[in-house]
Every structure is written in structure tokens, then in C-alpha cells.
Amino acid sequence: MHTLLIADDHPMFREAMVDAIADALPDSTILQTDTLAGALRDASAHDENLDLLLLDLGLPDSAGLDGLARLRNQLPWLPIAIISADQARETVLEALNLGAVGYIPKSTPRQELLAALQQVLEGRVYLPADLLRRPAPAVTHERPEPIDTASLTAKQREVLTRMVQGKSNKLIARELAIAETTVKTHVSAILRKLGVSSRVQAILVAREQHLAPQPDTTIRLTSSRAG
């Protein structure tokens, strides 16, 4: 059972999303809001069980990616996937850089949209297939400075290891026999110590710096298609 929050100011689109999700995930709880303020309020009120926020970039009280940045700053534990008509490569990549766990164009066919939602709920990142087929511009990156691994406690390392394995806060809590709120506290501390703003970035840093054992299958930038 999942709990999802849809933040979009178009009632017809929200209704279509609710119908699609209800058909694919019949036991899910689906919350709705039409403003960024409502998303912040509802996400804070349901922080114990909210699994995913589907965020439109055209909300009336936010401008573009500013809403995503504000949500990531105030609710760093919350997975957020963008649902938008804007398919500009720069917008998609900047959303991921800000910590979005997926970017789903509003023109995505129903079955592919549902596959994308399932993918992000499983802890993987979703990108539009056509974006993945485009060659990325050549970028020169400086070698990242090593992380002071001594700053991570033993428990934070255990949590980070399971984050790298794509496990949810609920599953991590069960495996470590601790409260889910405690897991969220550890995740927030991990983000702060690694100097990142999102769960996705923490996982990428952990893999780059070898801070946690590498499973056979970890977070992937991929696409899903029905069938």
C-alpha cells in the first residue's frame, strides 16, 4: 500500500492521474492539492506514510523549479517526481540535480506513466526515454573531494548501505528494528554530512566514494515501457 500526493492546479489532469493510479495500485491512498503551499502542508501532515509527491512545475504559487527547490529544502526526506509539460533537457537535468527522483512528461502514455510511477516507488530514477537517447553534452568534471567517512556513525552507514540498495525508509526501519522516524533522522544527517540535498545524490556519492557495499542492482537512470 502506497500513499501519493498529487500537486497540480488542473482538476481534470488530477482526476485522470487519480483514476490511473487507482486502477494500477488499488490499495493506494491518493492525496490532492493545487498549490505549493498545499503540498508543503499535506506532506508535512503525512510525513509518517507519504511515499511520493507528484509535482507540477506550473503551480500558481511557485515559478518553475523554485517549488521543487523549496520542497527539497524543507522536506529532504520526501521523494518527489516531476509531472510537467516542459520537456526541455535543461529543465529535466536541473530537476534531477535538485533531487527529483523522476521526470514524467504529461504527454506520457498511460501505461508508460504507470510503469514510471512503479519504478520510482521501487527506489529507482525515471527519465523520459527520448531524453536518454539524446547524446549528452561533453562536460568536464573535477574529481570530487573524498568524503570524511569518519563523520558517519555506524548506524548511519547501515542506513546508507540500504539506501544504496534502493530500500525504502519503511523497509530500512523493519530491517534495523528502529522507528521509521529514526530512519528519516539518519537520512537527514547523512545528506548533511555528505553535503548533498537529496537521497538520489547521497546514493550517487556513496557509490562514487565507496561508502557502502555495492549491490548487483542499485539506482539506475533508465526508462520503463509497458510489455
QUIURCOR-V703507 format. One line per field, one symbol per residue. ss: DSSP state (H for helix, E for strand, L for the rest). phi: phi as a letter, one per 40 degrees, with the letter a starting at -180 (. if undefined). psi: psi as a letter, one per 30 degrees, with the letter a starting at -180 (. if undefined). A space follows every 50 residues. Layout:
ss: ???
phi: ???
psi: ???
This chain:
ss: LLEEEEELLLHHHHHHHHHHHHHHLLLLEEEEELLHHHHHHHHHHLLLLL LEEEELLLLLLLLLLHHHHHHHHHLLLLLEEEEELLLLHHHHHHHHHLLL LEEEELLLLHHHHHHHHHHHHLLLEELLHHHHHLLLLLLLLLLLLLLLHH HLLHHHHHHHHHHHLLLLHHHHHHHHLLLHHHHHHHHHHHHHHHLLLLHH HHHHHHHHHLLLLLLLLLLLEELLLLL
phi: .bbbbbbacbdcccccccccccccbcccbbcbabacdccccccccbccbc cabcbccbccbabfccccccccccbccccbbcbaccbcdccccccccchc cabbccccddccccccccccccgbcbbddcccccccccbcbccccdcccc cccdccccccdccccgccdcccccccfbcccccccccdccdcccgbbacd cccccdcccfcadcccbbcbcabbbdg
psi: klkkkkjkgjeeeeeeeeeeeeeeifglkjlklgleeeeeeeeefgffgk fkkjkkfhkfgljbfeeeeeeeefiffkkkkkjlfjgkeeeeeeeeefgk gljjkfgkleeeeeeeeeeefgglkkkkeeeffkkkkkkkkkkkkkkiff fkleeeeeeeefeefgkleeeeeeefhlkeeeeeeeeeeeeeefhlglee eeeeeeeeghflkjlejakkjalkkk.
